[in-house]
Amino acid sequence: MKKLYFILLLAVFIKSSPIFAQLNNGGQHAFFGIDGDTRSNYIKYGPSTGLISSDDWFSFSPAIKNVIDTANASYYRTLLQAGANIGFSQRMSAPLYAKFSGKLWLDAAYGRDWLATAPLTDSTAFTIACKNGDNPANWVGGATNFPDKNDLIDVFAHMRRDGITVYDSLWLFTGTSTVGVVGSRYFDIELYKKTLNYTGMNPGVFSTSGTDAGHTQWIFDASGNITQTGDMILAVSYNPGAAPVVDVRIWVSTATFATVIESVLGSPDIPEVTMTSPTAPGVTHRWSNVWAYADEVATARIYAGFHYRFSSRVGQDMGRKIGRHVMQNLMQPTSLATSR
């Protein structure tokens, strides 16, 4: 089961630029402290440590910038110290797109979630196997509990630019804490371009404005330039004794996916892939050809009333062109430098 907790960031107009992840040894990036600590003007790990000027999630001095709004902090602290099991959220300490120290703050959010380690119960959790590749409309929320290693307590997210224009590097900072720290753990940071909502309780219902199986696909032109931004997911895996692994994925059409897979494998035939859905309990669907999968998805979109047949054909043709361009221009082997 996955734990449900929403942090919605205003993530629009993402400019194509290099992505840096798994930063070693902490430090400061875009004037934000990355060190496993949460205090402004203090760096715990990195090339230099101690009282170093920087922004961070919270501040230990009113004169220093903190990203998260700390209004009502004393009220929440009193409740937590008294053992209250509560949940609350706070937004950015400044208006959207505020500028400080030559940096553009886009948005930020913090959430404190209820403890849900058995026998406690959380009313906002995934109650079935809700995969991150599914249509969010098929997810189901409700009340349940789960092992302490999967029980999220604190979640953070902040997006800023290393400058004040859309041409400056875009940085996303995020973090989470769990009740337990033993065993393998996984969590996702999912960025949706269009609205995603959660309403009700037992069951909780998800709805989305995404038109591509509940998502928004990324679209590229023949030169590989982004013509439409879409959904993105950061999947983080923790395994005992190993460094965390972060996978960054974007949502593309099945035709683009099928073209790239066929080019990599040299054939559209693949080892059998299976898929299940909570909307069809007990049914397992199987494919052994990427184009059979892509065609079926396109046909399902027609039957569901989302697209006309001619628009699905145009979409698949576009996906093939994008896939071929990616293979011919972007996914080429690099030359190896020879020793002298």
BELUR-V652345 format. One record per residue. RES is the residue in one letter. PSI is psi in degrees with one decimal (999 if undefined). OMEGA is omega in whole degrees, -180 to 180 (999 if undefined). D_LAST is the distance of its C-alpha to the last C-alpha in Angstrom with 2 decimals. Layout:
res={RES,RES}
psi={PSI,PSI}
omega={OMEGA,OMEGA}
d_last={D_LAST,D_LAST}
This chain:
res={M,K,K,L,Y,F,I,L,L,L,A,V,F,I,K,S,S,P,I,F,A,Q,L,N,N,G,G,Q,H,A,F,F,G,I,D,G,D,T,R,S,N,Y,I,K,Y,G,P,S,T,G,L,I,S,S,D,D,W,F,S,F,S,P,A,I,K,N,V,I,D,T,A,N,A,S,Y,Y,R,T,L,L,Q,A,G,A,N,I,G,F,S,Q,R,M,S,A,P,L,Y,A,K,F,S,G,K,L,W,L,D,A,A,Y,G,R,D,W,L,A,T,A,P,L,T,D,S,T,A,F,T,I,A,C,K,N,G,D,N,P,A,N,W,V,G,G,A,T,N,F,P,D,K,N,D,L,I,D,V,F,A,H,M,R,R,D,G,I,T,V,Y,D,S,L,W,L,F,T,G,T,S,T,V,G,V,V,G,S,R,Y,F,D,I,E,L,Y,K,K,T,L,N,Y,T,G,M,N,P,G,V,F,S,T,S,G,T,D,A,G,H,T,Q,W,I,F,D,A,S,G,N,I,T,Q,T,G,D,M,I,L,A,V,S,Y,N,P,G,A,A,P,V,V,D,V,R,I,W,V,S,T,A,T,F,A,T,V,I,E,S,V,L,G,S,P,D,I,P,E,V,T,M,T,S,P,T,A,P,G,V,T,H,R,W,S,N,V,W,A,Y,A,D,E,V,A,T,A,R,I,Y,A,G,F,H,Y,R,F,S,S,R,V,G,Q,D,M,G,R,K,I,G,R,H,V,M,Q,N,L,M,Q,P,T,S,L,A,T,S,R}
psi={148.6,146.1,137.7,121.9,125.8,130.4,108.2,117.7,145.9,95.6,88.8,160.9,50.2,119.0,139.8,122.8,164.3,148.2,131.0,128.1,169.1,46.5,129.0,142.5,20.8,-148.9,-158.2,131.6,129.6,34.7,29.3,132.9,122.7,95.9,11.8,5.1,171.5,11.2,137.5,154.0,27.4,128.9,119.3,-39.4,154.9,-178.4,-34.9,140.7,166.3,-151.7,90.6,133.0,124.6,155.8,161.0,-174.8,-47.5,168.2,144.4,6.8,135.3,-21.0,-4.4,141.0,133.4,140.4,-39.0,135.3,126.8,22.7,139.6,16.1,-42.5,-35.0,-48.7,-38.9,-41.9,-43.1,-44.8,-40.5,-23.5,0.8,11.9,139.8,94.9,163.3,142.5,167.4,152.0,147.0,-166.8,148.6,-2.4,164.1,157.0,141.1,27.0,152.9,124.7,134.3,38.1,17.1,144.5,114.7,114.1,-55.6,164.2,155.6,148.7,142.6,136.1,123.0,161.6,146.8,135.5,20.1,131.7,138.4,6.5,156.7,138.9,133.8,-4.8,72.7,158.2,127.5,-4.7,175.8,95.6,100.8,147.9,-12.5,-2.5,164.0,122.7,-24.7,-17.2,-6.0,154.2,129.8,163.6,-160.5,131.4,178.0,172.2,173.8,151.8,-28.2,-20.9,2.6,100.2,136.6,-56.2,136.5,140.9,149.6,139.4,137.4,132.4,166.7,146.8,58.9,-164.5,10.7,166.2,-8.9,-8.9,154.8,137.1,127.5,136.6,123.1,134.8,158.2,162.8,157.6,149.9,159.6,-48.5,154.3,10.3,131.0,170.3,141.3,152.8,143.5,158.2,144.5,111.8,124.1,116.8,133.2,-34.6,167.7,135.7,125.5,154.9,123.7,158.3,-177.1,133.1,65.5,157.6,141.4,133.3,145.5,151.8,150.6,-0.7,134.7,-2.0,84.3,41.9,0.9,-179.3,123.5,152.5,137.7,138.9,152.4,-177.3,-17.9,3.2,5.3,145.6,122.8,-17.6,124.5,157.9,-155.2,152.1,147.2,138.3,113.3,120.8,130.2,128.5,127.5,138.6,133.3,4.6,156.1,147.2,147.1,129.3,120.2,129.3,123.1,146.7,158.1,118.7,168.6,156.8,-30.5,-42.0,-45.4,-46.9,-39.9,-44.0,-44.4,-42.7,-40.4,-38.5,-44.1,-16.6,2.8,148.4,-11.7,133.3,162.7,148.6,132.1,134.2,153.7,140.2,167.2,139.7,-16.8,-10.0,72.3,136.2,-2.1,128.9,123.2,144.7,141.9,146.6,15.7,127.6,-32.4,-28.6,-39.2,-48.4,-42.2,-39.2,-39.2,-43.1,-41.2,-39.1,-34.4,-32.1,-48.0,-32.8,-9.5,12.9,-35.7,157.2,161.7,-39.5,-34.6,-33.3,-38.9,-42.3,-42.0,-42.2,-39.1,-42.1,-42.2,-40.8,-43.2,-42.2,-45.1,-43.8,-39.9,-41.7,-44.9,-36.0,-24.8,-25.7,-38.8,58.0,148.2,143.4,148.5,144.0,133.4,134.8,145.0,150.0,999}
omega={176,175,-180,169,-177,162,-178,178,175,-174,-179,178,179,-178,178,-179,180,179,179,180,179,-180,-176,169,175,180,-177,-179,-175,179,178,-177,178,-170,-177,178,-177,-173,174,176,177,178,-177,179,177,180,176,-177,178,-178,-179,-177,-180,170,175,-176,-176,-178,176,179,180,-177,-175,-176,171,-176,-176,177,-178,175,-179,-178,-178,178,180,-180,179,179,-178,179,177,177,-180,177,-172,173,178,180,178,180,-176,-177,-180,177,176,178,176,-179,178,176,178,179,179,178,-179,-178,177,179,174,176,172,-175,178,170,-178,175,-176,10,179,-178,176,-178,180,-179,173,-177,174,179,-177,-176,-176,177,-179,169,-179,179,179,177,180,177,179,-177,177,171,-174,-178,-177,-179,180,-175,178,179,180,175,-176,171,180,178,179,174,178,-174,-176,180,180,179,178,-176,179,-179,173,177,-179,179,178,173,180,179,180,-178,-178,179,-180,-178,-178,170,-178,167,-174,-179,-179,178,-179,-171,173,-177,175,-178,175,-179,177,3,171,-174,177,173,-176,176,179,-176,-180,-176,179,-178,173,-176,171,179,-179,175,-175,180,179,178,180,175,174,174,-179,-178,180,178,171,-179,-175,180,175,175,-177,176,-178,177,177,179,-180,176,177,-176,175,-178,177,-179,178,180,176,179,-178,-180,-180,-180,179,-180,-179,-175,-178,-179,176,180,-176,171,-174,177,180,-180,176,179,178,179,177,-176,177,-179,176,180,-175,175,175,179,-174,-179,173,177,-178,-180,-178,177,180,180,179,179,178,-180,-179,179,-179,-175,167,-179,-178,179,176,178,178,179,179,178,177,179,178,-179,179,179,179,179,179,-178,-176,-173,-174,-177,178,178,177,178,-179,178,180,180,180,999}
d_last={54.13,52.46,53.86,55.01,54.37,53.95,51.90,52.03,49.82,50.29,46.93,47.15,45.07,41.75,39.09,35.88,33.18,30.34,31.73,30.77,32.15,32.00,31.47,30.49,32.60,35.23,35.64,37.08,36.29,38.47,40.62,41.45,41.03,39.00,39.71,42.14,44.97,47.48,48.48,47.86,46.57,45.17,41.67,41.71,38.00,34.86,32.97,36.44,39.73,43.42,45.55,43.10,44.45,43.83,45.77,46.35,48.80,51.61,52.62,54.38,55.88,57.82,55.99,52.55,51.39,51.40,50.37,53.07,56.75,58.48,62.03,64.32,61.77,64.54,66.62,63.87,62.93,66.57,66.78,63.59,64.59,67.91,66.18,66.71,64.65,63.93,61.50,60.89,58.38,57.51,55.80,53.86,55.41,55.22,56.04,53.52,50.97,51.85,49.64,48.92,46.54,44.82,44.23,46.03,47.61,48.22,49.99,50.17,52.19,53.00,55.01,56.73,57.77,60.55,59.96,60.22,59.52,62.40,65.31,64.64,64.31,62.48,64.10,60.92,58.60,57.34,59.86,58.12,54.54,53.45,49.97,47.82,47.43,51.19,53.52,54.69,58.24,58.10,57.29,60.22,60.81,63.48,64.39,62.64,60.84,57.66,55.57,54.71,50.93,51.55,54.01,52.51,54.17,52.30,50.23,48.56,46.95,46.09,44.40,43.48,41.32,39.08,41.24,44.50,43.62,42.63,39.29,38.27,36.41,38.81,38.80,40.78,41.60,43.49,44.65,47.16,48.89,50.63,53.50,51.68,48.12,48.05,46.64,44.56,45.34,44.61,45.55,44.97,44.89,46.19,46.34,48.97,49.36,53.03,55.81,55.92,59.18,60.66,64.43,67.07,67.05,67.49,66.08,63.90,63.03,59.83,59.84,57.16,57.07,53.89,54.63,51.81,53.06,53.80,50.43,48.91,46.00,43.01,43.03,40.28,40.60,38.79,35.94,35.47,37.35,39.78,43.36,45.00,43.96,45.22,45.36,42.52,42.34,40.29,40.78,40.09,40.02,40.51,40.21,40.98,38.05,35.48,34.32,36.32,34.99,35.75,35.92,36.52,38.45,40.23,43.28,42.83,45.19,45.41,44.60,41.25,40.55,41.67,39.56,36.32,37.19,38.08,34.79,32.78,34.91,35.63,39.34,42.00,43.20,42.18,43.32,46.71,46.85,50.03,51.57,54.74,56.69,59.33,61.46,61.79,62.25,61.70,59.97,56.43,54.81,52.15,49.65,47.25,46.23,44.63,46.78,49.92,49.10,48.38,51.57,53.69,52.54,53.34,56.73,57.52,57.02,59.65,62.09,61.72,62.74,59.55,58.54,60.10,58.73,57.53,55.58,53.89,52.89,51.47,49.57,48.07,47.09,45.38,43.57,42.30,40.96,39.25,37.72,36.44,34.97,33.19,31.66,30.74,29.34,28.57,27.72,24.83,21.58,18.66,15.42,12.61,9.31,6.49,3.77,0.00}
